[in-house]
């Protein structure tokens, strides 16, 4: 098994002992992204909509660095500190993804790193 580490400065750098993504064969395992601005490594200003958009932008940048795009996502996991925001995720997700949509899970959590309201990770098939 050969693992290729995927890294880009267009997405936030890892804030722990992990890689932005790891490619094995044609599959890419993307680490969780929170709504950090890659330039400042701070949470984006604004509300949940801004946070969701930043997370999708971060995931898109990592997918691009891996040689793919969000069109290659086969599984998406969404972690929310408030599941009442789920309809907002759906609305914004529709502007980043087209049918057929990836498999997905939405999980309510008590808290996320740096006080983020949303985190997402994904698996891509290239």
GUKOLRO-554718 format. One record per residue: residue number from 1; x negated, y, z of N, C-alpha, C in turn. Coordinates in Angstrom, 2 decimals. Each point is the difference from the previous one (the first is absolute). Last residue first. Layout:
{resi:NUM; npx:X; npy:Y; npz:Z; capx:X; capy:Y; capz:Z; cpx:X; cpy:Y; cpz:Z}
...
//
This chain:
{resi:126; npx:11.25; npy:9.00; npz:-7.24; capx:-0.48; capy:0.67; capz:-1.20; cpx:0.10; cpy:-0.90; cpz:-1.22}
{resi:125; npx:2.50; npy:0.70; npz:4.98; capx:-0.46; capy:-1.06; capz:-0.89; cpx:-0.37; cpy:0.68; cpz:-1.31}
{resi:124; npx:0.57; npy:1.69; npz:5.50; capx:0.11; capy:0.21; capz:-1.45; cpx:-0.44; cpy:-1.27; cpz:-0.71}
{resi:123; npx:1.89; npy:1.76; npz:5.16; capx:-0.75; capy:-1.00; capz:-0.75; cpx:0.26; cpy:0.25; cpz:-1.47}
{resi:122; npx:0.34; npy:3.34; npz:4.75; capx:0.52; capy:-0.63; capz:-1.21; cpx:-0.94; cpy:-1.08; cpz:-0.51}
{resi:121; npx:1.72; npy:3.78; npz:4.37; capx:-1.06; capy:-0.78; capz:-0.62; cpx:0.60; cpy:-0.75; cpz:-1.17}
{resi:120; npx:1.26; npy:4.59; npz:3.42; capx:0.32; capy:-1.04; capz:-0.97; cpx:-1.27; cpy:-0.72; cpz:-0.41}
{resi:119; npx:2.48; npy:3.71; npz:3.91; capx:-1.19; capy:-0.66; capz:-0.51; cpx:0.45; cpy:-1.06; cpz:-0.97}
{resi:118; npx:2.05; npy:4.60; npz:3.09; capx:0.13; capy:-1.06; capz:-1.01; cpx:-1.39; cpy:-0.53; cpz:-0.35}
{resi:117; npx:0.69; npy:3.50; npz:3.17; capx:1.36; capy:-0.54; capz:0.05; cpx:0.18; cpy:-1.18; cpz:-0.94}
{resi:116; npx:-4.56; npy:2.03; npz:2.85; capx:0.72; capy:-0.06; capz:-1.28; cpx:1.38; cpy:-0.61; cpz:0.22}
{resi:115; npx:-3.78; npy:0.86; npz:3.24; capx:1.34; capy:0.56; capz:0.12; cpx:0.79; cpy:0.01; cpz:-1.30}
{resi:114; npx:-4.49; npy:-1.95; npz:0.74; capx:-0.02; capy:1.46; capz:-0.15; cpx:1.38; cpy:0.64; cpz:0.08}
{resi:113; npx:0.32; npy:-5.17; npz:-0.69; capx:-1.21; capy:0.78; capz:0.24; cpx:0.19; cpy:1.49; cpz:-0.29}
{resi:112; npx:4.37; npy:-2.57; npz:1.45; capx:-0.98; capy:-0.23; capz:-1.06; cpx:-1.23; cpy:0.85; cpz:0.28}
{resi:111; npx:4.74; npy:-2.27; npz:2.79; capx:-0.91; capy:1.10; capz:-0.32; cpx:-0.97; cpy:-0.44; cpz:-1.08}
{resi:110; npx:3.89; npy:-2.61; npz:1.24; capx:0.03; capy:1.00; capz:1.07; cpx:-0.89; cpy:1.19; cpz:-0.31}
{resi:109; npx:2.49; npy:-2.98; npz:-3.88; capx:-1.10; capy:-0.12; capz:0.95; cpx:0.07; cpy:1.13; cpz:1.03}
{resi:108; npx:2.91; npy:-2.85; npz:-4.28; capx:-0.01; capy:1.07; capz:0.98; cpx:-1.09; cpy:-0.26; cpz:1.02}
{resi:107; npx:0.43; npy:-1.63; npz:-5.31; capx:-0.15; capy:-0.41; capz:1.39; cpx:-0.01; cpy:1.24; cpz:0.89}
{resi:106; npx:1.04; npy:-2.17; npz:-5.28; capx:-0.01; capy:1.25; capz:0.78; cpx:0.07; cpy:-0.40; cpz:1.46}
{resi:105; npx:-1.45; npy:-2.40; npz:-5.09; capx:0.49; capy:-0.12; capz:1.37; cpx:-0.06; cpy:1.39; cpz:0.62}
{resi:104; npx:-0.07; npy:-2.47; npz:-5.36; capx:-0.25; capy:1.06; capz:0.98; cpx:0.52; cpy:-0.40; cpz:1.37}
{resi:103; npx:-1.25; npy:-1.21; npz:-5.75; capx:0.56; capy:-0.52; capz:1.25; cpx:-0.40; cpy:0.99; cpz:1.09}
{resi:102; npx:0.13; npy:2.32; npz:-4.67; capx:-0.72; capy:-1.05; capz:0.71; cpx:0.83; cpy:-0.57; cpz:1.15}
{resi:101; npx:2.36; npy:1.95; npz:-4.52; capx:-0.68; capy:0.47; capz:1.20; cpx:-0.76; cpy:-1.14; cpz:0.67}
{resi:100; npx:1.22; npy:0.64; npz:-5.38; capx:0.42; capy:-0.69; capz:1.21; cpx:-0.86; cpy:0.44; cpz:1.19}
{resi:99; npx:1.12; npy:3.71; npz:-1.82; capx:0.43; capy:-1.39; capz:0.06; cpx:-0.83; cpy:-0.84; cpz:-0.97}
{resi:98; npx:-2.22; npy:4.36; npz:2.16; capx:1.11; capy:-0.27; capz:-0.90; cpx:0.34; cpy:-1.48; cpz:0.11}
{resi:97; npx:-2.56; npy:4.10; npz:3.25; capx:0.11; capy:-1.35; capz:-0.51; cpx:1.14; cpy:-0.08; cpz:-0.99}
{resi:96; npx:-1.06; npy:4.09; npz:2.25; capx:-1.33; capy:-0.57; capz:-0.15; cpx:0.01; cpy:-1.38; cpz:-0.66}
{resi:95; npx:3.94; npy:2.59; npz:1.16; capx:-0.76; capy:0.87; capz:-0.89; cpx:-1.43; cpy:-0.51; cpz:-0.23}
{resi:94; npx:3.09; npy:-2.23; npz:2.94; capx:0.54; capy:-0.07; capz:-1.36; cpx:-0.75; cpy:0.91; cpz:-0.97}
{resi:93; npx:-0.89; npy:0.08; npz:4.70; capx:-0.61; capy:-1.17; capz:-0.67; cpx:0.47; cpy:-0.10; cpz:-1.44}
{resi:92; npx:1.95; npy:3.21; npz:2.88; capx:-1.32; capy:0.41; capz:-0.49; cpx:-0.67; cpy:-1.14; cpz:-0.75}
{resi:91; npx:4.20; npy:-0.91; npz:1.95; capx:0.15; capy:1.09; capz:-0.95; cpx:-1.35; cpy:0.39; cpz:-0.61}
{resi:90; npx:0.11; npy:-3.22; npz:3.49; capx:0.57; capy:-0.52; capz:-1.24; cpx:0.07; cpy:1.08; cpz:-1.08}
{resi:89; npx:-1.37; npy:1.29; npz:4.34; capx:-1.03; capy:-0.82; capz:-0.66; cpx:0.53; cpy:-0.50; cpz:-1.34}
{resi:88; npx:3.05; npy:2.18; npz:2.68; capx:-0.94; capy:0.96; capz:-0.58; cpx:-1.13; cpy:-0.73; cpz:-0.71}
{resi:87; npx:3.16; npy:-2.54; npz:2.46; capx:0.57; capy:0.53; capz:-1.25; cpx:-0.92; cpy:1.01; cpz:-0.70}
{resi:86; npx:-1.43; npy:-1.71; npz:4.27; capx:-0.04; capy:-0.99; capz:-1.07; cpx:0.65; cpy:0.50; cpz:-1.29}
{resi:85; npx:-0.42; npy:2.04; npz:4.58; capx:-0.66; capy:0.60; capz:-1.17; cpx:-0.05; cpy:-0.94; cpz:-1.20}
{resi:84; npx:1.61; npy:-1.23; npz:4.36; capx:0.99; capy:0.89; capz:-0.60; cpx:-0.58; cpy:0.69; cpz:-1.25}
{resi:83; npx:-2.61; npy:-2.77; npz:2.95; capx:0.64; capy:-0.68; capz:-1.14; cpx:1.14; cpy:0.81; cpz:-0.61}
{resi:82; npx:-4.58; npy:1.35; npz:2.69; capx:1.45; capy:0.25; capz:0.09; cpx:0.67; cpy:-0.61; cpz:-1.23}
{resi:81; npx:-4.60; npy:-0.45; npz:0.57; capx:0.28; capy:0.21; capz:1.42; cpx:1.47; cpy:0.31; cpz:0.23}
{resi:80; npx:-2.28; npy:-3.09; npz:-4.03; capx:0.61; capy:1.29; capz:0.33; cpx:0.21; cpy:0.10; cpz:1.50}
{resi:79; npx:-2.55; npy:-2.98; npz:-4.33; capx:0.13; capy:0.09; capz:1.45; cpx:0.48; cpy:1.41; cpz:0.33}
{resi:78; npx:-0.30; npy:-3.63; npz:-4.47; capx:0.22; capy:1.37; capz:0.47; cpx:0.22; cpy:-0.05; cpz:1.50}
{resi:77; npx:-2.09; npy:-3.15; npz:-4.41; capx:0.46; capy:0.02; capz:1.38; cpx:0.06; cpy:1.44; cpz:0.47}
{resi:76; npx:-0.11; npy:-2.92; npz:-4.96; capx:-0.18; capy:1.26; capz:0.71; cpx:0.57; cpy:-0.15; cpz:1.40}
{resi:75; npx:-1.52; npy:-3.02; npz:-4.76; capx:0.53; capy:-0.02; capz:1.37; cpx:-0.38; cpy:1.29; cpz:0.68}
{resi:74; npx:-1.09; npy:-0.64; npz:-4.52; capx:0.94; capy:-1.11; capz:0.07; cpx:0.64; cpy:-0.11; cpz:1.39}
{resi:73; npx:-2.64; npy:3.87; npz:-3.42; capx:0.35; capy:-0.41; capz:1.35; cpx:1.03; cpy:-1.13; cpz:-0.06}
{resi:72; npx:-1.87; npy:2.55; npz:-3.79; capx:-0.55; capy:-1.33; capz:0.29; cpx:0.34; cpy:-0.50; cpz:1.41}
{resi:71; npx:1.14; npy:4.39; npz:-1.71; capx:0.75; capy:-0.98; capz:-0.80; cpx:-0.47; cpy:-1.43; cpz:0.29}
{resi:70; npx:-2.22; npy:3.85; npz:1.76; capx:1.11; capy:-0.46; capz:0.82; cpx:0.89; cpy:-0.98; cpz:-0.75}
{resi:69; npx:-4.86; npy:0.00; npz:-1.74; capx:0.88; capy:1.11; capz:0.33; cpx:1.09; cpy:-0.54; cpz:0.92}
{resi:68; npx:-5.43; npy:-1.45; npz:-1.66; capx:1.43; capy:-0.19; capz:-0.21; cpx:0.77; cpy:1.27; cpz:0.27}
{resi:67; npx:-4.79; npy:-0.95; npz:0.77; capx:0.25; capy:-0.31; capz:-1.40; cpx:1.46; cpy:-0.23; cpz:-0.32}
{resi:66; npx:-2.18; npy:1.43; npz:4.22; capx:-0.08; capy:-1.45; capz:-0.19; cpx:0.23; cpy:-0.41; cpz:-1.45}
{resi:65; npx:0.43; npy:4.52; npz:1.41; capx:-1.40; capy:-0.38; capz:0.21; cpx:-0.21; cpy:-1.49; cpz:-0.21}
{resi:64; npx:4.40; npy:1.64; npz:-0.12; capx:-0.74; capy:0.47; capz:-1.17; cpx:-1.48; cpy:-0.40; cpz:0.11}
{resi:63; npx:2.74; npy:-0.82; npz:3.70; capx:0.37; capy:-0.90; capz:-1.11; cpx:-0.78; cpy:0.37; cpz:-1.25}
{resi:62; npx:-0.42; npy:2.86; npz:3.64; capx:-0.72; capy:-1.25; capz:0.25; cpx:0.30; cpy:-1.01; cpz:-1.11}
{resi:61; npx:2.32; npy:4.06; npz:-0.13; capx:-1.42; capy:0.25; capz:-0.21; cpx:-0.82; cpy:-1.27; cpz:0.20}
{resi:60; npx:4.64; npy:-0.11; npz:0.96; capx:-0.23; capy:0.12; capz:-1.44; cpx:-1.48; cpy:0.20; cpz:-0.31}
{resi:59; npx:1.42; npy:0.03; npz:4.50; capx:0.05; capy:-1.35; capz:-0.56; cpx:-0.30; cpy:0.02; cpz:-1.49}
{resi:58; npx:0.36; npy:4.16; npz:2.07; capx:-1.19; capy:-0.69; capz:0.47; cpx:-0.06; cpy:-1.43; cpz:-0.56}
{resi:57; npx:3.85; npy:2.55; npz:-0.85; capx:-1.13; capy:0.55; capz:-0.75; cpx:-1.30; cpy:-0.71; cpz:0.39}
{resi:56; npx:3.88; npy:-1.09; npz:2.42; capx:0.08; capy:-0.54; capz:-1.36; cpx:-1.16; cpy:0.52; cpz:-0.86}
{resi:55; npx:0.34; npy:1.79; npz:4.30; capx:-0.33; capy:-1.42; capz:0.08; cpx:0.04; cpy:-0.63; cpz:-1.39}
{resi:54; npx:1.39; npy:4.44; npz:0.37; capx:-1.45; capy:-0.11; capz:0.16; cpx:-0.44; cpy:-1.46; cpz:0.08}
{resi:53; npx:4.64; npy:0.96; npz:-0.15; capx:-0.64; capy:0.30; capz:-1.28; cpx:-1.52; cpy:-0.16; cpz:0.09}
{resi:52; npx:2.48; npy:-0.43; npz:3.99; capx:0.26; capy:-1.13; capz:-0.90; cpx:-0.69; cpy:0.22; cpz:-1.34}
{resi:51; npx:-0.16; npy:3.52; npz:3.12; capx:-0.81; capy:-1.12; capz:0.44; cpx:0.17; cpy:-1.20; cpz:-0.93}
{resi:50; npx:2.66; npy:3.81; npz:-0.70; capx:-1.39; capy:0.29; capz:-0.36; cpx:-0.91; cpy:-1.16; cpz:0.40}
{resi:49; npx:4.50; npy:-0.26; npz:1.31; capx:-0.10; capy:-0.08; capz:-1.46; cpx:-1.43; cpy:0.21; cpz:-0.46}
{resi:48; npx:1.07; npy:0.56; npz:4.60; capx:-0.12; capy:-1.39; capz:-0.41; cpx:-0.11; cpy:-0.15; cpz:-1.51}
{resi:47; npx:-1.30; npy:4.82; npz:1.59; capx:0.84; capy:-1.01; capz:0.62; cpx:-0.25; cpy:-1.40; cpz:-0.56}
{resi:46; npx:-3.75; npy:4.15; npz:0.29; capx:1.36; capy:-0.19; capz:-0.49; cpx:0.69; cpy:-1.14; cpz:0.71}
{resi:45; npx:-5.43; npy:0.48; npz:-1.04; capx:0.99; capy:0.86; capz:0.65; cpx:1.36; cpy:-0.29; cpz:-0.59}
{resi:44; npx:-4.00; npy:-3.71; npz:0.31; capx:0.54; capy:1.07; capz:-0.84; cpx:1.02; cpy:0.81; cpz:0.81}
{resi:43; npx:-4.11; npy:-2.51; npz:2.42; capx:1.36; capy:-0.25; capz:-0.48; cpx:0.47; cpy:1.17; cpz:-0.85}
{resi:42; npx:-5.22; npy:-0.76; npz:0.10; capx:1.04; capy:0.41; capz:0.94; cpx:1.36; cpy:-0.38; cpz:-0.59}
{resi:41; npx:-4.45; npy:-0.21; npz:-2.12; capx:0.21; capy:-1.13; capz:0.90; cpx:0.95; cpy:0.36; cpz:1.14}
{resi:40; npx:-1.58; npy:2.57; npz:-4.06; capx:-0.15; capy:0.48; capz:1.38; cpx:0.05; cpy:-1.12; cpz:1.03}
{resi:39; npx:0.33; npy:-0.81; npz:-4.77; capx:-1.00; capy:1.06; capz:0.09; cpx:-0.27; cpy:0.40; cpz:1.45}
{resi:38; npx:3.41; npy:-3.25; npz:-1.28; capx:-1.36; capy:-0.52; capz:-0.14; cpx:-1.08; cpy:1.05; cpz:0.18}
{resi:37; npx:4.82; npy:-0.18; npz:2.40; capx:-0.55; capy:0.70; capz:-1.16; cpx:-1.45; cpy:-0.47; cpz:-0.14}
{resi:36; npx:3.85; npy:-3.02; npz:2.41; capx:-1.16; capy:0.87; capz:0.16; cpx:-0.36; cpy:0.65; cpz:-1.33}
{resi:35; npx:3.86; npy:-3.24; npz:1.83; capx:0.02; capy:1.23; capz:-0.80; cpx:-1.14; cpy:0.98; cpz:0.30}
{resi:34; npx:-0.44; npy:-5.47; npz:0.25; capx:0.84; capy:0.96; capz:0.70; cpx:-0.13; cpy:1.32; cpz:-0.75}
{resi:33; npx:-0.91; npy:-5.47; npz:-1.30; capx:-0.26; capy:1.43; capz:-0.22; cpx:0.99; cpy:0.79; cpz:0.85}
{resi:32; npx:-2.16; npy:-5.40; npz:-0.13; capx:1.03; capy:0.98; capz:0.31; cpx:-0.47; cpy:1.42; cpz:-0.23}
{resi:31; npx:-2.36; npy:-3.78; npz:-2.89; capx:0.20; capy:0.28; capz:1.42; cpx:1.09; cpy:1.04; cpz:0.18}
{resi:30; npx:-0.46; npy:-3.52; npz:-4.18; capx:-0.20; capy:1.39; capz:0.39; cpx:0.30; cpy:0.18; cpz:1.47}
{resi:29; npx:-1.41; npy:-4.01; npz:-3.69; capx:0.65; capy:0.18; capz:1.30; cpx:-0.35; cpy:1.39; cpz:0.50}
{resi:28; npx:0.10; npy:-2.73; npz:-5.00; capx:-0.57; capy:1.07; capz:0.81; cpx:0.84; cpy:0.16; cpz:1.25}
{resi:27; npx:-1.09; npy:-3.89; npz:-4.27; capx:0.87; capy:0.53; capz:1.05; cpx:-0.75; cpy:1.03; cpz:0.82}
{resi:26; npx:-1.70; npy:-2.90; npz:-3.57; capx:0.85; capy:1.05; capz:-0.59; cpx:0.92; cpy:0.64; cpz:1.02}
{resi:25; npx:-4.38; npy:-2.18; npz:1.77; capx:0.57; capy:-0.43; capz:-1.27; cpx:0.77; cpy:1.16; cpz:-0.62}
{resi:24; npx:-0.82; npy:1.53; npz:4.25; capx:-0.41; capy:-1.39; capz:-0.11; cpx:0.68; cpy:-0.55; cpz:-1.26}
{resi:23; npx:-1.00; npy:5.05; npz:2.73; capx:0.46; capy:-0.73; capz:-1.19; cpx:-0.59; cpy:-1.40; cpz:0.02}
{resi:22; npx:1.21; npy:4.20; npz:3.71; capx:-0.89; capy:-1.11; capz:-0.34; cpx:0.63; cpy:-0.74; cpz:-1.18}
{resi:21; npx:0.28; npy:5.27; npz:2.63; capx:0.60; capy:-1.15; capz:-0.67; cpx:-1.08; cpy:-1.04; cpz:-0.26}
{resi:20; npx:-0.75; npy:3.68; npz:2.91; capx:1.22; capy:0.51; capz:-0.61; cpx:0.75; cpy:-1.13; cpz:-0.70}
{resi:19; npx:-3.03; npy:-1.48; npz:4.06; capx:-0.22; capy:0.60; capz:-1.32; cpx:1.32; cpy:0.54; cpz:-0.52}
{resi:18; npx:-1.75; npy:-0.65; npz:5.37; capx:0.71; capy:-0.60; capz:-1.13; cpx:-0.38; cpy:0.72; cpz:-1.28}
{resi:17; npx:-0.50; npy:1.02; npz:5.18; capx:-0.84; capy:-1.04; capz:-0.58; cpx:0.76; cpy:-0.77; cpz:-1.08}
{resi:16; npx:1.27; npy:5.15; npz:1.05; capx:-0.31; capy:-1.14; capz:0.86; cpx:-0.85; cpy:-0.99; cpz:-0.76}
{resi:15; npx:2.03; npy:3.82; npz:-1.94; capx:-0.21; capy:0.57; capz:1.34; cpx:-0.28; cpy:-1.10; cpz:1.02}
{resi:14; npx:-0.57; npy:0.81; npz:-5.73; capx:0.43; capy:-0.86; capz:1.11; cpx:-0.32; cpy:0.67; cpz:1.33}
{resi:13; npx:0.80; npy:3.21; npz:-4.14; capx:-0.98; capy:-1.00; capz:0.38; cpx:0.53; cpy:-0.81; cpz:1.18}
{resi:12; npx:3.30; npy:2.43; npz:-3.64; capx:-0.72; capy:0.15; capz:1.28; cpx:-1.00; cpy:-1.13; cpz:0.24}
{resi:11; npx:0.94; npy:1.21; npz:-5.02; capx:0.87; capy:-0.45; capz:1.09; cpx:-0.79; cpy:0.16; cpz:1.29}
{resi:10; npx:-2.05; npy:1.04; npz:-4.02; capx:1.31; capy:0.59; capz:-0.29; cpx:1.06; cpy:-0.45; cpz:1.01}
{resi:9; npx:-4.62; npy:-1.54; npz:-0.36; capx:0.11; capy:1.21; capz:0.82; cpx:1.31; cpy:0.74; cpz:-0.28}
{resi:8; npx:-1.07; npy:-5.50; npz:-0.28; capx:0.14; capy:1.24; capz:-0.77; cpx:0.06; cpy:1.19; cpz:0.95}
{resi:7; npx:-0.88; npy:-5.89; npz:-0.48; capx:-0.10; capy:1.25; capz:0.76; cpx:0.12; cpy:1.18; cpz:-0.94}
{resi:6; npx:0.11; npy:-5.88; npz:0.59; capx:0.50; capy:1.15; capz:-0.78; cpx:-0.06; cpy:1.23; cpz:0.90}
{resi:5; npx:-2.57; npy:-5.11; npz:-0.21; capx:0.55; capy:1.08; capz:0.83; cpx:0.37; cpy:1.16; cpz:-0.91}
{resi:4; npx:-0.32; npy:-5.46; npz:-0.91; capx:-0.48; capy:1.29; capz:-0.45; cpx:0.67; cpy:1.06; cpz:0.85}
{resi:3; npx:-1.09; npy:-5.65; npz:0.28; capx:0.77; capy:1.17; capz:0.44; cpx:-0.68; cpy:1.25; cpz:-0.53}
{resi:2; npx:0.12; npy:-5.57; npz:-1.21; capx:-0.72; capy:1.26; capz:-0.07; cpx:0.94; cpy:1.12; cpz:0.39}
{resi:1; npx:-0.43; npy:-5.68; npz:0.63; capx:0.85; capy:1.18; capz:0.00; cpx:-0.89; cpy:1.24; cpz:0.00}
//
